[in-house]
């Protein structure tokens, strides 16, 4: 997993993380998004729930871009798209 970006305007504002993950990490994320986000310390605080906007079978790729938005109520929304290497 490579953290490409992390943005948070303030302590009680939403956070956004952009990660580049492998095919195996993509599979692990779709098995249990909350455990994946918490065990990889994507955000400083622990999240309670992760809602995924893309199905795990959204395509095949060696690597994926994962966008995770963390709301102040400790809930996340996440989307994965295949990464296209230049």
DAKAQUI-V966726 format. One record per pair of residues at least 24 apart in sequence whose ideal C-beta (glycine too) atoms are under 6 Angstrom apart, sorted by the first residue. I is the first residue (numbers start at 0). J is the second residue. Records with the same first field share a line. If there is no record, write none. Layout:
BEGIN
I: J / J
END
This chain:
BEGIN
0: 24 / 39
11: 71
13: 68 / 70
14: 42 / 69
15: 68
16: 41 / 67
17: 66
18: 65
19: 62 / 64 / 82
20: 63 / 65
21: 62
22: 61
25: 63
29: 55
42: 69
46: 73 / 75
47: 73
48: 74
49: 75 / 77
50: 76
51: 77
52: 78
53: 78 / 79
END
